Amino acid sequence: MATAVEVPDARPYLAEVPALTHRIASIASVALLVSAVAACDQGAGGLRGAWLQADDCKRIGESTRYEPFDMPLEFASITQRLDTALIRMSPSSRLIGKGDQVAVTVNAVEPVNEGIAGGGSFVLRLAADGSGDAHLTLTLLGRCTHAAQALAAEGTLTLYEYGWQRGARVRGEMAFDLVDRRSGAVVGEGFVGEFDFESLTGSPWTAFSPHDYR
């Protein structure tokens, strides 16, 4: 006599297929977006220093010395409002609060454009107290657990190309020492760097004013 075998109803599992398909599609979309950003060859640059003393970097009350200091630059965000420009460069497109970065504020763009047009370059003086033509700060939010130091540059920034609208280029070089603005002490020396980037708009390149794409 044949024995009856009970087969579980497969239909409840079929109800999960649309949800699973949606999850797979969502994951694939995110992966494609990340790949597109990573594959974008915006340009490159680098920043190197003879040494940098980073207080409270890994632990509060302790100091970490980088000798030498080295930071590749693979991402740039260029924003201009009226006659003031903000150039932010970092090793990646990570969120502002999660990566090492160089931030440059140029107080007046018009003289820069005139100087480049007339002589091929324009030199801006960097002053830690904000009295220069531009203000450059270094923030160690990637390699440091804590980033309490206010690291500002004393030196020069030379621009050979500048533009903030989509497709324009920003190209230049920098040379400076670093000062802790809280104490006025020199905490890094012999910094030199260069950069050459295409200005792009949209996320993640336009960090503060996504409505103003041109």
C-alpha positions as CSV (number, residue, x, y, z in Angstrom):
1,M,0.0,0.0,0.0
2,A,1.5,3.4,-1.0
3,T,2.3,5.8,1.8
4,A,1.0,9.4,1.3
5,V,3.7,12.0,1.6
6,E,2.6,15.5,2.6
7,V,4.3,18.2,0.6
8,P,4.4,21.7,2.2
9,D,2.6,24.4,0.4
10,A,5.1,26.5,-1.5
11,R,2.8,29.5,-2.0
12,P,3.7,31.3,1.3
13,Y,7.3,31.5,0.1
14,L,6.2,33.0,-3.2
15,A,4.8,36.0,-1.3
16,E,8.4,36.9,-0.2
17,V,9.8,37.0,-3.7
18,P,8.7,40.6,-4.6
19,A,10.2,42.0,-1.3
20,L,13.4,40.1,-1.8
21,T,13.6,41.3,-5.4
22,H,13.1,44.9,-4.3
23,R,15.9,44.5,-1.7
24,I,18.3,43.1,-4.3
25,A,17.5,45.9,-6.7
26,S,18.0,48.6,-4.0
27,I,21.4,47.1,-3.0
28,A,22.4,47.0,-6.7
29,S,21.4,50.7,-7.2
30,V,23.5,51.8,-4.2
31,A,26.5,49.7,-5.5
32,L,26.2,51.4,-8.9
33,L,26.1,54.9,-7.3
34,V,29.1,54.2,-5.2
35,S,31.0,52.8,-8.2
36,A,30.1,55.8,-10.3
37,V,31.4,58.3,-7.7
38,A,34.6,56.2,-7.2
39,A,35.2,55.9,-10.9
40,C,34.9,59.6,-11.5
41,D,38.3,60.9,-12.4
42,Q,38.0,64.4,-11.0
43,G,41.7,65.0,-10.7
44,A,44.3,64.5,-8.0
45,G,46.8,66.2,-5.7
46,G,48.7,65.6,-2.5
47,L,49.9,67.3,0.7
48,R,53.2,66.4,2.4
49,G,54.8,67.8,5.5
50,A,58.1,67.3,7.3
51,W,56.3,66.7,10.6
52,L,53.0,67.4,12.3
53,Q,52.3,67.2,16.1
54,A,48.6,66.3,16.6
55,D,47.5,66.8,20.2
56,D,44.6,64.7,21.5
57,C,44.5,62.8,18.2
58,K,44.1,59.2,19.5
59,R,43.6,59.9,23.2
60,I,42.7,63.1,25.1
61,G,45.9,64.4,26.7
62,E,48.2,62.5,24.4
63,S,50.1,63.7,21.3
64,T,50.6,61.9,18.0
65,R,53.6,62.8,15.8
66,Y,53.4,62.3,12.0
67,E,56.9,62.4,10.6
68,P,56.6,62.7,7.7
69,F,53.0,63.7,7.1
70,D,51.4,62.5,3.9
71,M,47.8,62.9,2.6
72,P,46.7,62.2,-1.0
73,L,44.0,64.4,-2.4
74,E,41.4,62.7,-4.6
75,F,38.2,64.8,-4.1
76,A,37.5,68.5,-4.3
77,S,34.4,70.6,-3.7
78,I,34.5,74.2,-5.0
79,T,31.8,76.7,-4.0
80,Q,31.7,80.4,-4.7
81,R,29.3,83.0,-3.2
82,L,29.6,86.6,-4.3
83,D,33.4,87.2,-4.4
84,T,34.3,84.5,-1.8
85,A,35.4,81.0,-2.7
86,L,35.6,77.8,-0.6
87,I,37.8,75.0,-1.8
88,R,37.6,71.8,0.1
89,M,40.0,68.9,-0.7
90,S,40.2,65.5,0.9
91,P,41.4,61.9,0.2
92,S,37.8,60.8,-0.6
93,S,34.2,61.9,-0.9
94,R,33.4,60.9,2.7
95,L,31.1,63.1,4.7
96,I,32.6,66.4,5.9
97,G,32.7,65.2,9.5
98,K,34.4,61.8,8.7
99,G,37.5,62.5,6.6
100,D,40.8,64.4,6.7
101,Q,40.5,67.6,4.7
102,V,42.1,70.8,3.6
103,A,39.7,73.8,3.5
104,V,40.7,77.0,1.7
105,T,38.7,80.2,1.9
106,V,39.7,82.8,-0.7
107,N,38.5,86.3,0.4
108,A,38.4,87.9,-3.0
109,V,38.1,86.0,-6.3
110,E,38.2,88.9,-8.7
111,P,41.9,89.7,-8.2
112,V,42.7,86.0,-8.6
113,N,41.0,85.8,-11.9
114,E,42.6,89.0,-13.1
115,G,46.1,87.8,-12.0
116,I,45.7,84.5,-13.7
117,A,44.4,86.1,-16.9
118,G,47.3,88.6,-17.0
119,G,50.3,86.6,-15.7
120,G,49.3,83.0,-15.6
121,S,49.2,82.7,-11.9
122,F,48.3,84.5,-8.7
123,V,49.9,84.1,-5.2
124,L,47.8,84.4,-2.1
125,R,49.2,85.0,1.4
126,L,48.0,82.5,4.0
127,A,47.8,83.8,7.6
128,A,46.7,81.8,10.6
129,D,45.0,84.8,12.2
130,G,42.8,85.3,9.1
131,S,44.5,88.5,8.0
132,G,45.9,87.1,4.7
133,D,44.4,86.9,1.2
134,A,43.2,83.4,2.0
135,H,42.7,81.1,5.0
136,L,43.8,77.5,4.9
137,T,43.0,74.9,7.6
138,L,43.8,71.3,8.0
139,T,41.3,69.0,9.8
140,L,42.3,65.5,10.8
141,L,38.8,63.9,11.1
142,G,39.8,60.7,9.4
143,R,43.1,59.6,11.0
144,C,42.3,61.1,14.5
145,T,39.6,59.9,16.9
146,H,39.5,63.5,18.3
147,A,40.3,66.6,16.3
148,A,40.4,69.4,18.8
149,Q,43.3,71.4,17.3
150,A,42.6,74.4,15.1
151,L,45.3,73.9,12.5
152,A,45.8,77.0,10.3
153,A,48.5,77.7,7.7
154,E,51.2,80.4,7.5
155,G,52.6,80.5,4.0
156,T,51.4,80.9,0.4
157,L,48.9,79.5,-2.0
158,T,49.5,79.8,-5.8
159,L,46.6,79.4,-8.2
160,Y,47.2,78.7,-11.9
161,E,43.6,78.0,-12.8
162,Y,40.4,78.8,-10.9
163,G,36.8,78.2,-11.7
164,W,33.8,77.0,-9.7
165,Q,31.2,76.3,-12.4
166,R,30.9,72.8,-13.8
167,G,33.7,71.7,-16.0
168,A,36.1,74.5,-14.9
169,R,39.5,73.6,-13.4
170,V,41.2,74.5,-10.1
171,R,44.9,74.0,-10.2
172,G,47.6,75.3,-7.8
173,E,50.3,74.6,-5.2
174,M,50.8,75.5,-1.6
175,A,53.7,75.9,0.8
176,F,53.2,76.5,4.5
177,D,53.8,75.8,8.2
178,L,50.9,74.9,10.5
179,V,50.0,76.9,13.7
180,D,47.6,75.8,16.5
181,R,45.4,78.8,16.7
182,R,44.5,78.1,20.3
183,S,48.1,78.5,21.5
184,G,49.9,80.2,18.6
185,A,52.5,77.4,18.6
186,V,53.9,76.0,15.4
187,V,52.8,72.3,15.3
188,G,53.9,71.4,11.7
189,E,56.6,72.5,9.3
190,G,57.6,72.1,5.7
191,F,54.2,71.5,4.2
192,V,54.0,71.5,0.4
193,G,51.3,70.4,-1.9
194,E,49.8,70.5,-5.4
195,F,46.3,69.9,-6.8
196,D,44.5,69.8,-10.2
197,F,40.8,69.2,-10.1
198,E,37.8,69.6,-12.4
199,S,34.9,71.5,-10.7
200,L,31.8,69.3,-10.5
201,T,28.3,70.0,-9.1
202,G,25.7,67.9,-7.5
203,S,26.1,65.4,-4.6
204,P,28.7,65.0,-3.2
205,W,30.7,67.8,-4.8
206,T,28.3,70.7,-4.0
207,A,28.1,70.5,-0.3
208,F,26.3,73.6,0.8
209,S,24.2,75.0,-2.0
210,P,22.8,72.2,-4.2
211,H,20.3,74.4,-5.8
212,D,22.9,76.6,-7.6
213,Y,24.2,74.3,-10.4
214,R,25.5,76.0,-13.6
